[in-house]
Amino acid sequence: MHARAIQMQARPICLRFGLYGPEGQEKVPTIFSGWDDGRVRAYNAITGVQTFIIDNAHVGGVLCMDLAPFYMVTGGTGGKVRGRV
C-alpha cells in the first residue's frame, strides 16, 4: 500500500476519526477534517479516498468538531456552532 499526498490550497485545522457509511451499508473507518477554507472533508482511512465534502460549513475556518452516531457538530471562526445529520 502506498501513501498518497493530497495537495490543497487550504490547511486542515482539526481532525476526528469515526465510522461512516450510507444508511444500510457497512460503516468504514473515516477521517473527518475541518479546514481553514470553511469546509469539512472526509476520507476513507484505509484507502485515503475522499468520500465527501461539506461546502460552506462555516464562513471562516472550521476550528473544532465532534461526532455522534447520527450527527456531526462543528465550531467555526465566526463563533457559530452548527450541527449536521
SULZIKA-V298087 format. One record per run of one state. SS is the DSSP state (2 for helix, 1 for strand, 0 for the rest). FROM is the first residue (numbers start at 1). TO is the last residue. Records with the same first field share a line. If there is no record, write none. Layout:
SS: FROM-TO  FROM-TO
This chain:
0: 1-11  21-27  36-39  45-49  55-61  69-70  77-80  85-85
1: 12-20  28-35  40-44  50-54  62-68  71-76  81-84
